[in-house]
Amino acid sequence: MRTTVLLALTASALTAQTPKSTVRPPAAMTAIREADLKRDMYIMASDGMRGREAGTVDEMRASMWVADEMRKIGLAPHGEDGTYFQWWMMRRTRVSTVSSAITFHDRPQTLWTDITPTGNGAADVNSTTVFVGDGRDTTIDVKGKIAVATLVAPPPASVRTTTNTYEVNYTRAAVAPMGNALAARGAAAVVIIADSVAEIAFDGIAKTQMRGTYDVVGGVPRFVRAPAGRGAGAAGRGGAAGGRGGRGNGAPPPVLLVHRNALEEFRANGQPMRIHLSVESFETPSVNIVGMVRGTDPKLRDEYVLFSSHQDHDGVRFVVDGDSTWSGADDNASTSVALLAIARAWMKQPSKRSALFVFHGAEERGLLGSRYFVAHPVVPLAQIAAVLNGDMIGRNNPDTAALLGSQPPHRNSIELVQMAIDANNATAKFVIDSSWDRPTHPEGWYFRSDHVPYAEHNVPALFFSTNLHPDYHTPRDKPKNINFPKLTRMTQWMYMTGWIAANAAKRPAIDEGFVLR
């Protein structure tokens, strides 16, 4: 029998690494079947779901499918007005394609095709250009002018290895410091000429930037206590119009990317350019889907173990390797189909405490659904005994997994961690990689899924994951790349953790003095 390794916990938790627990899975766990997970995955992450992008009919299509599966399973609706749905509004802020205009030598530049903003702010700049080459010659006077620079390759260490394609990550890592440096020298705007790598990324930058930024109306803040290096801003930044060469209200200057073949056109000094970027904000609906299995114990059934996933992903975007549908099989159809499998088992054998199954909308846009749910819980937060959230649970090494929230400063309940260790020993027997839970990990992975708003409001919470991979947030995240035997074991682990928490005589307690940071 394999010994599970969990690093950097307290001494008392480390003693639990060997499988000493007498916990045994209930008979109903056999209802968690790999065939069901695979069938549901190939539906939820199919091209027909079109990537389930939040705020679109595609997210609604996936949400209706989840609700219908809940109905078939027999979960009791626990949303609003006797339905499975908890509706809320998502506020979107973006650069307006209709009311923005950019001209160069009085020739219109087509937004998102010829030229793309790399930020989300309003601007009104009317000035002339000055070519600064790679921007390193600080003797060139750029004050009040539109600085035109050729993109300089970023240091390799600054290029993220996840979140998007290499070319997009490379371009963002290059553009930001160049724009900041020229802005600090007084440039009214910055135009950066793509190199060969950024040229490949141009459409990706445009397709991402044209979406703008998002926030949730009536939700809790993104971070109650923002961790170092992470801001709370999900809303877009506006700006007022300025005069000639101005931006208004002290807003940062716009930084724009143009194609590589525009170099000859833009390199001459003194060319007139007008940049008018208008920002618009509007609201669109999104939804959480909530079902329940009522507990069997009259004294405990008004307490809840909450299983958490998100049903949205990134939609139809730019083409990568001939495919533009970002299907989100691992992210996060993997946990979504796992929750359906757990629900089937729970219906066969309910626990003493009640079980809530919550599919949060618009996680990819900034944890919007979970932030709304925590502000407007369908049951009192004080009655939620544990939140078991999963995100990306079907890839990477077949015998390792991560349990985030298992060590300080992220751990908020050592008792819940112990339950998860016992559950792992009784089911999947994964070697637990604790490195992703460390505050020093460069990805900050703990803060990027739906358990965070619950943990910040002192609800015991854990985050199950098999971590990031090169297909993350690309069209390559397809069902064919899921390790279904591993997904089955992850599902069993989450199920068993919930089963222990839902039947324990005492609910898991919050660690004394816990402050998430």
C-alpha positions in Angstrom: 0.0 0.0 0.0 1.4 3.4 -1.0 2.2 6.0 1.6 0.7 9.3 0.7 3.2 12.2 0.9 1.9 15.6 2.1 4.6 18.1 2.7 4.7 21.2 4.9 1.8 20.4 7.2 1.9 20.5 11.0 3.4 17.5 12.8 0.0 16.3 13.9 -1.2 16.1 10.3 2.0 14.4 9.1 1.2 11.5 11.3 -1.8 10.8 9.1 0.3 10.1 6.1 0.3 6.3 6.5 -3.1 4.6 5.9 -4.2 4.0 9.5 -7.8 5.1 9.0 -10.5 2.5 9.5 -12.8 4.5 7.2 -14.4 2.3 4.5 -16.2 3.5 1.4 -19.9 3.1 1.4 -21.5 0.6 -1.0 -22.9 3.5 -3.1 -19.5 4.5 -4.3 -19.8 1.8 -6.9 -22.3 4.1 -8.6 -19.3 6.3 -9.7 -18.5 4.7 -13.0 -15.8 5.6 -15.5 -18.3 5.0 -18.4 -20.6 7.7 -17.0 -17.8 10.2 -16.6 -16.6 9.6 -20.1 -20.1 9.8 -21.7 -20.9 13.1 -19.8 -17.4 14.5 -20.7 -17.9 14.0 -24.4 -21.2 15.8 -24.2 -20.1 18.7 -22.0 -16.8 19.4 -23.7 -18.1 18.7 -27.2 -17.8 21.2 -30.1 -21.5 21.6 -29.9 -21.2 23.3 -26.5 -18.9 25.8 -28.2 -16.6 26.3 -25.2 -19.4 27.4 -22.7 -18.3 31.0 -22.6 -19.8 33.0 -19.7 -22.4 35.6 -20.7 -23.2 33.8 -23.9 -25.9 31.4 -25.0 -23.3 28.7 -25.0 -22.9 28.9 -21.2 -26.7 28.8 -20.9 -26.8 25.7 -23.1 -24.3 24.0 -20.8 -26.1 25.2 -17.7 -29.4 23.9 -18.9 -27.8 20.5 -19.7 -26.4 20.3 -16.2 -29.8 21.2 -14.7 -31.5 18.5 -16.8 -28.9 15.9 -15.7 -29.6 16.9 -12.0 -33.3 16.4 -12.7 -32.6 12.9 -14.2 -30.5 12.0 -11.2 -33.3 13.1 -8.9 -31.6 16.0 -7.0 -34.0 18.4 -5.4 -33.9 21.9 -6.9 -32.3 24.3 -4.5 -32.0 27.5 -6.5 -34.6 30.3 -6.7 -38.4 29.8 -6.8 -38.2 26.0 -6.7 -35.8 25.7 -9.6 -32.2 24.6 -10.0 -31.2 28.2 -11.0 -29.7 31.1 -9.1 -29.6 34.0 -11.6 -27.3 37.0 -11.3 -25.9 39.7 -13.5 -22.4 39.9 -14.9 -21.1 43.4 -15.7 -18.9 43.6 -18.7 -16.6 46.6 -19.5 -14.9 46.8 -22.9 -13.5 49.1 -25.5 -16.3 49.9 -27.8 -15.8 48.8 -31.4 -18.7 51.1 -32.6 -17.7 54.4 -30.9 -13.9 54.1 -31.0 -11.8 55.3 -33.9 -8.1 55.3 -34.7 -6.7 57.2 -37.7 -3.1 57.3 -38.9 -2.3 60.0 -41.6 -6.1 60.4 -41.8 -6.5 56.8 -42.8 -8.8 54.8 -40.6 -7.3 51.8 -38.8 -9.7 48.9 -38.3 -9.9 48.1 -34.6 -8.9 44.5 -33.7 -7.8 43.8 -37.3 -5.2 46.5 -38.2 -4.5 47.7 -34.6 -5.5 46.4 -31.2 -5.4 48.0 -27.8 -3.6 45.9 -25.2 -5.5 47.5 -22.3 -9.1 48.3 -21.5 -9.2 52.0 -20.8 -10.7 55.0 -22.6 -8.4 57.4 -24.3 -8.4 60.5 -26.5 -5.0 61.3 -28.0 -4.3 63.5 -30.9 -0.6 63.9 -31.6 2.3 63.0 -33.9 4.5 60.0 -33.9 8.1 59.6 -32.9 10.0 56.4 -33.8 12.1 55.2 -30.9 13.5 51.9 -32.3 13.6 49.4 -29.6 13.0 52.1 -27.0 16.3 51.8 -25.2 17.6 55.2 -26.4 16.3 57.4 -23.6 17.6 60.6 -25.2 14.7 60.6 -27.7 12.0 63.0 -26.5 8.7 61.3 -26.4 6.8 63.7 -24.1 3.3 64.4 -25.4 3.9 62.3 -28.5 2.9 58.9 -29.8 6.0 56.7 -29.3 6.4 54.0 -32.0 8.7 51.1 -30.9 9.7 47.7 -32.3 8.9 44.9 -29.9 11.8 43.6 -27.9 11.8 39.9 -26.9 11.1 39.6 -23.2 13.4 37.7 -20.8 12.4 34.0 -21.1 11.8 33.8 -17.4 9.0 36.4 -17.7 7.0 34.4 -20.2 4.3 32.5 -18.5 4.0 28.8 -19.3 0.3 28.5 -18.7 -2.9 30.5 -19.3 -2.6 30.8 -23.0 -0.4 30.0 -26.0 3.3 30.6 -25.9 3.0 33.4 -28.5 0.3 35.3 -26.6 2.2 34.9 -23.3 5.4 36.1 -25.0 3.7 39.1 -26.4 2.1 40.2 -23.2 5.4 39.8 -21.4 7.1 42.0 -23.9 4.4 44.7 -24.4 3.8 45.6 -20.7 7.3 46.7 -19.7 7.8 48.5 -23.0 4.6 50.4 -22.6 5.3 51.2 -19.0 8.8 52.5 -19.7 7.7 54.8 -22.5 4.7 56.0 -20.5 7.1 56.9 -17.7 9.0 59.1 -20.1 5.9 61.0 -20.9 4.5 59.4 -24.1 0.9 60.2 -24.8 0.4 56.8 -26.4 2.5 53.9 -27.4 2.4 51.9 -30.6 4.4 48.6 -30.6 5.3 46.9 -33.9 5.0 43.1 -33.7 8.0 40.9 -34.2 7.6 37.4 -35.8 6.3 35.8 -32.6 3.9 38.6 -31.7 2.6 38.5 -35.3 1.4 35.0 -34.6 -0.2 36.2 -31.4 -1.9 39.3 -32.9 -5.3 37.7 -33.4 -5.2 36.1 -30.0 -4.4 39.4 -28.3 -7.2 41.1 -30.2 -9.8 38.4 -29.5 -9.0 38.5 -25.8 -8.9 42.3 -25.5 -12.1 42.9 -27.4 -13.9 40.9 -24.6 -12.9 43.4 -22.0 -13.2 42.7 -18.3 -15.9 41.4 -16.0 -17.4 41.8 -12.6 -20.4 40.5 -10.7 -23.3 42.7 -9.6 -23.9 42.2 -5.9 -21.1 39.7 -5.2 -18.4 39.7 -2.6 -15.1 41.3 -3.6 -12.6 39.2 -5.6 -10.3 39.3 -2.6 -11.4 40.4 0.9 -7.7 40.6 1.8 -5.8 40.8 -1.5 -2.7 38.5 -1.4 0.6 40.1 -2.4 0.9 40.5 -6.1 -2.8 40.0 -6.8 -5.2 42.8 -7.3 -8.9 42.7 -6.7 -9.9 44.4 -9.9 -12.2 42.5 -12.2 -14.0 45.6 -13.4 -12.7 47.6 -16.3 -11.1 51.0 -16.1 -12.8 54.0 -17.7 -11.3 57.3 -18.6 -12.3 60.8 -19.7 -11.3 62.6 -22.8 -8.4 64.9 -22.8 -7.1 67.6 -25.1 -4.4 67.4 -27.8 -1.9 64.8 -26.7 -3.8 64.2 -23.5 -5.6 61.3 -22.0 -7.7 62.9 -19.3 -8.0 62.1 -15.5 -4.5 60.8 -15.3 -5.3 57.6 -17.0 -2.3 55.6 -18.3 -1.6 56.1 -22.0 -3.0 53.6 -24.4 -0.6 50.9 -25.6 -1.5 49.5 -29.0 -0.1 46.6 -31.1 0.2 46.7 -34.9 1.3 44.1 -37.4 4.9 43.4 -38.3 4.4 44.6 -41.9 3.4 48.1 -40.6 7.0 48.9 -39.6 7.8 50.9 -42.8 4.6 52.9 -42.6 5.0 53.8 -38.9 8.8 54.5 -38.6 8.8 58.0 -40.1 8.6 60.7 -37.4 6.0 63.4 -37.2 3.1 61.5 -38.7 -0.4 62.6 -37.4 -2.3 60.0 -35.4 -5.6 60.2 -33.6 -6.6 57.6 -31.0 -10.1 57.7 -29.6 -11.0 54.8 -27.4 -14.4 54.7 -25.9 -15.4 52.3 -23.1 -18.8 50.8 -22.7 -20.3 48.8 -19.8 -23.4 46.6 -19.8 -24.8 43.6 -18.0 -25.6 40.1 -19.1 -27.1 37.2 -17.1 -25.2 34.2 -15.8 -26.3 31.5 -13.5 -25.4 29.1 -10.7 -27.0 25.6 -10.8 -27.9 24.2 -7.4 -29.2 20.8 -6.4 -29.5 19.0 -3.1 -29.8 15.6 -1.5 -31.5 15.9 1.9 -29.7 14.5 4.9 -31.1 11.6 6.9 -30.3 12.8 10.4 -32.9 15.1 11.9 -30.3 16.9 14.0 -27.6 17.2 11.3 -29.5 17.6 8.0 -29.7 21.4 8.3 -25.9 21.4 7.9 -24.4 20.9 4.4 -21.4 19.6 2.6 -21.1 21.6 -0.6 -19.5 20.1 -3.7 -18.3 22.8 -6.1 -17.5 23.1 -9.8 -17.8 25.6 -12.6 -19.5 24.9 -15.9 -18.1 27.7 -18.0 -14.9 27.9 -20.1 -13.4 30.3 -22.7 -15.7 29.8 -25.7 -14.8 30.2 -29.4 -11.7 32.3 -29.7 -8.7 32.4 -32.0 -7.3 29.5 -34.0 -4.6 27.3 -32.5 -3.5 24.3 -34.6 -6.6 24.7 -36.8 -9.1 24.7 -34.0 -10.9 27.7 -32.4 -13.2 26.0 -30.0 -11.8 26.2 -26.5 -13.6 23.1 -25.1 -12.4 23.1 -21.5 -12.5 19.4 -21.0 -10.2 19.4 -18.0 -11.1 23.0 -17.2 -13.6 22.3 -15.9 -15.9 19.7 -17.5 -13.7 17.2 -15.5 -15.1 18.3 -12.1 -18.5 19.0 -13.5 -19.0 15.4 -14.7 -17.4 14.3 -11.4 -20.1 16.1 -9.4 -22.8 14.5 -11.5 -21.3 11.1 -10.7 -21.0 11.9 -7.0 -24.7 13.0 -7.0 -25.7 9.6 -8.5 -23.9 7.9 -5.7 -25.4 10.2 -3.0 -28.9 9.6 -4.2 -28.4 5.9 -3.7 -27.1 6.4 -0.2 -27.7 9.8 1.4 -25.6 11.0 4.3 -26.5 12.3 7.7 -25.8 15.9 6.6 -27.4 17.3 3.5 -25.3 17.5 0.3 -25.4 20.6 -2.0 -24.1 20.4 -5.6 -23.2 23.8 -6.9 -22.1 24.6 -10.4 -20.8 28.1 -10.4 -21.2 30.3 -13.5 -18.5 32.5 -15.0 -15.5 31.3 -12.9 -13.2 32.0 -15.8 -14.3 35.7 -15.7 -13.1 36.2 -12.1 -14.9 33.6 -9.8 -18.1 35.5 -10.4 -20.6 32.8 -9.6 -19.0 31.8 -6.4 -18.6 35.4 -5.3 -22.4 35.9 -5.9 -23.3 32.7 -4.1 -21.3 33.7 -1.0 -23.1 37.0 -1.0 -26.5 35.4 -1.5 -26.2 31.8 -0.2 -29.2 29.5 -0.7 -28.5 28.2 2.8 -26.8 30.1 5.6 -23.0 30.1 5.2 -22.8 29.2 8.9 -24.6 25.9 8.1 -22.1 24.9 5.4 -19.9 22.3 7.1 -17.4 22.0 4.2 -16.8 23.1 0.6 -15.1 20.6 -1.6 -14.1 22.4 -4.8 -12.5 20.8 -7.8 -10.9 22.3 -10.8 -8.9 20.4 -13.5 -8.9 16.9 -12.1 -8.2 14.7 -15.1 -4.7 15.1 -16.4 -0.9 14.7 -15.6 0.8 11.9 -13.7 -1.7 9.1 -13.0 -0.6 8.6 -9.4 -0.2 12.2 -8.2 -2.7 14.9 -7.3 -2.9 18.2 -5.4 -4.9 19.2 -2.3 -4.8 22.9 -2.0 -5.8 24.5 1.3 -3.9 21.7 3.0 -1.1 23.8 4.5 -0.7 27.3 6.0 -1.3 30.0 5.1 -4.1 28.6 2.9 -5.3 25.9 5.2 -8.4 26.9 7.1 -9.4 23.6 8.7 -6.9 21.0 9.6 -9.8 18.7 10.6 -11.1 18.9 7.0 -7.6 18.2 5.7 -7.4 15.1 7.9 -10.8 13.9 6.4 -9.4 14.3 2.9 -6.2 12.4 3.8 -8.3 9.6 5.3 -10.5 9.6 2.2 -7.5 9.4 -0.1 -6.1 6.5 1.9 -9.4 4.7 1.6 -9.8 5.3 -2.1 -7.4 6.7 -4.7 -4.1 6.5 -2.7 -2.6 9.4 -4.6 0.8 10.8 -3.8 -0.2 14.4 -2.9 1.9 17.1 -4.4 1.8 20.0 -2.0 4.0 22.3 -3.9 1.1 24.0 -5.7 -0.4 25.0 -2.4 2.7 26.9 -1.3 2.4 30.7 -1.3 5.7 30.8 -3.1 4.4 28.9 -6.1 4.6 31.2 -9.1 1.1 30.3 -10.4 -0.7 31.3 -7.3 -3.0 28.4 -8.1 -4.8 28.4 -4.8 -6.4 31.7 -5.5 -7.8 30.8 -8.9 -10.9 28.8 -8.2 -14.3 28.9 -6.6 -13.4 27.8 -3.1 -11.7 31.1 -2.4 -14.8 33.2 -1.6 -16.0 30.5 0.8 -12.6 30.2 2.6 -12.4 34.0 2.9 -15.7 33.9 4.8 -14.6 31.2 7.2 -16.2 28.2 5.6 -13.9 25.1 5.7 -12.8 24.6 2.2 -10.5 22.5 0.1 -9.4 22.6 -3.6 -8.8 19.3 -5.4 -6.8 19.4 -8.6 -4.3 17.6 -10.9 -2.8 20.9 -11.8 -2.0 22.8 -15.0 -0.6 21.4 -18.2 0.4 22.8 -21.7 -3.1 22.4 -23.0 -4.6 24.7 -20.3 -6.7 27.5 -21.8 -6.1 26.4 -25.4 -8.3 24.5 -27.9 -6.2 21.4 -27.2 -8.0 20.8 -23.9 -10.2 18.1 -25.4 -12.0 15.0 -24.0 -9.5 12.7 -25.8 -6.7 14.0 -23.6 -8.5 13.2 -20.3 -7.1 10.3 -18.2 -10.5 8.7 -17.4 -9.2 6.2 -14.9 -7.5 9.0 -13.0 -10.6 11.2 -13.2 -12.6 8.3 -11.7 -10.2 8.0 -8.8 -10.3 11.8 -8.3 -14.1 11.6 -8.2 -14.0 8.8 -5.7 -11.6 10.8 -3.5 -13.8 13.9 -3.5 -16.9 11.7 -2.9 -15.2 10.0 0.1 -14.0 13.2 1.6 -17.6 14.6 1.4 -19.0 11.3 2.8 -16.7 11.5 5.9 -17.5 15.2 6.5 -21.2 14.6 6.0 -21.4 11.8 8.5 -19.0 12.9 11.2 -20.4 13.5 14.6 -18.6 16.8 14.7 -18.3 19.1 11.7 -14.8 20.2 10.8 -13.7 23.3 12.6 -12.0 26.5 11.3 -8.4 26.7 12.5 -8.0 29.2 15.3 -6.8 32.6 14.0 -7.1 31.7 10.3 -6.6 34.7 8.0 -6.3 33.9 4.3 -3.3 35.5 2.7 
